[in-house]
Amino acid sequence: MYRYIYRSVLSKLSTECFAVRRLFHILSIDVLRMVYFAYLHSVMKYGIIFSGNSTNIRFVCTLQNRIIRIRSDVGVNSSCRNPFKKLDPFLVSCQYILSLIMIIVDFIRKFFRLAYLYLD
């Protein structure tokens, strides 16, 4: 089941990469940033929640690097270090850590709410 979800996420990210490549010469950098966070970031977050710490996460990182290269107009073989600093996207690994923290915080809130109900 997770394989199917992961393939679906990769397909959506590839479509986003194609859309950003086509829209790069038409839209401004700010609008491309909004497209990135509206579509790619939400799909990436969905994929992380359902697939977790998968070994295939490197494909998502590769697609994210590809989109960053397109948005910053650098070559295919160039490094992504400077464009990442300049564009400041939310990395896949950071999103994974944030998702784990949010799950833990939610669990703690539910635990204390239930403990409060039963300890009274």
C-alpha positions as semicolon CSV with decimal commas, in nm:
position;residue;x (nm);y (nm);z (nm)
1;M;0,000;0,000;0,000
2;Y;0,276;0,244;0,088
3;R;0,443;0,172;-0,243
4;Y;0,134;0,285;-0,430
5;I;0,111;0,606;-0,222
6;Y;0,479;0,675;-0,272
7;R;0,455;0,626;-0,650
8;S;0,158;0,860;-0,656
9;V;0,352;1,124;-0,462
10;L;0,653;1,092;-0,693
11;S;0,427;1,123;-0,995
12;K;0,271;1,442;-0,856
13;L;0,615;1,586;-0,776
14;S;0,735;1,508;-1,128
15;T;0,430;1,687;-1,267
16;E;0,509;1,986;-1,047
17;C;0,867;1,985;-1,172
18;F;0,741;1,995;-1,531
19;A;0,497;2,277;-1,449
20;V;0,768;2,487;-1,282
21;R;0,996;2,432;-1,581
22;R;0,723;2,556;-1,818
23;L;0,618;2,849;-1,598
24;F;0,971;2,968;-1,518
25;H;0,995;3,206;-1,814
26;I;0,638;3,335;-1,773
27;L;0,598;3,400;-1,399
28;S;0,804;3,600;-1,153
29;I;1,021;3,438;-0,887
30;D;0,771;3,530;-0,613
31;V;0,484;3,360;-0,794
32;L;0,699;3,051;-0,855
33;R;0,774;3,045;-0,483
34;M;0,401;3,049;-0,410
35;V;0,347;2,766;-0,660
36;Y;0,629;2,571;-0,494
37;F;0,483;2,603;-0,145
38;A;0,122;2,561;-0,255
39;Y;0,167;2,245;-0,455
40;L;0,505;2,078;-0,411
41;H;0,539;2,139;-0,041
42;S;0,189;2,013;0,039
43;V;0,239;1,697;-0,169
44;M;0,580;1,643;-0,010
45;K;0,430;1,679;0,339
46;Y;0,153;1,431;0,253
47;G;0,413;1,183;0,126
48;I;0,624;1,215;0,438
49;I;0,328;1,160;0,667
50;F;0,225;0,840;0,490
51;S;0,560;0,695;0,391
52;G;0,767;0,798;0,691
53;N;1,138;0,731;0,696
54;S;1,144;0,543;0,368
55;T;1,457;0,455;0,175
56;N;1,299;0,611;-0,133
57;I;1,306;0,959;0,018
58;R;1,614;1,031;-0,192
59;F;1,392;1,049;-0,501
60;V;1,190;1,325;-0,336
61;C;1,514;1,505;-0,248
62;T;1,629;1,471;-0,610
63;L;1,304;1,620;-0,740
64;Q;1,325;1,901;-0,486
65;N;1,681;1,976;-0,601
66;R;1,566;1,973;-0,963
67;I;1,291;2,226;-0,890
68;I;1,533;2,447;-0,697
69;R;1,772;2,440;-0,993
70;I;1,490;2,536;-1,229
71;R;1,372;2,820;-1,003
72;S;1,722;2,961;-0,963
73;D;1,813;2,914;-1,333
74;V;2,133;2,716;-1,277
75;G;2,264;2,421;-1,475
76;V;2,181;2,057;-1,420
77;N;2,528;1,965;-1,294
78;S;2,580;2,268;-1,071
79;S;2,561;2,258;-0,694
80;C;2,236;2,341;-0,515
81;R;2,405;2,490;-0,209
82;N;2,386;2,858;-0,307
83;P;2,034;2,837;-0,457
84;F;1,911;2,668;-0,138
85;K;2,055;2,951;0,069
86;K;1,904;3,213;-0,160
87;L;1,557;3,062;-0,209
88;D;1,524;2,917;0,142
89;P;1,295;2,620;0,074
90;F;1,179;2,378;0,340
91;L;1,398;2,070;0,305
92;V;1,253;1,720;0,300
93;S;1,452;1,618;0,607
94;C;1,335;1,926;0,799
95;Q;0,975;1,853;0,702
96;Y;1,016;1,495;0,827
97;I;1,149;1,614;1,164
98;L;0,873;1,874;1,194
99;S;0,608;1,611;1,116
100;L;0,747;1,383;1,388
101;I;0,751;1,664;1,642
102;M;0,392;1,759;1,558
103;I;0,280;1,397;1,602
104;I;0,455;1,378;1,941
105;V;0,305;1,709;2,058
106;D;-0,042;1,597;1,950
107;F;0,003;1,266;2,134
108;I;0,114;1,444;2,452
109;R;-0,187;1,678;2,439
110;K;-0,426;1,385;2,398
111;F;-0,253;1,191;2,673
112;F;-0,280;1,473;2,927
113;R;-0,639;1,543;2,831
114;L;-0,734;1,179;2,890
115;A;-0,525;1,158;3,206
116;Y;-0,702;1,467;3,341
117;L;-1,043;1,312;3,271
118;Y;-0,961;0,983;3,441
119;L;-0,772;1,123;3,739
120;D;-1,059;1,343;3,855
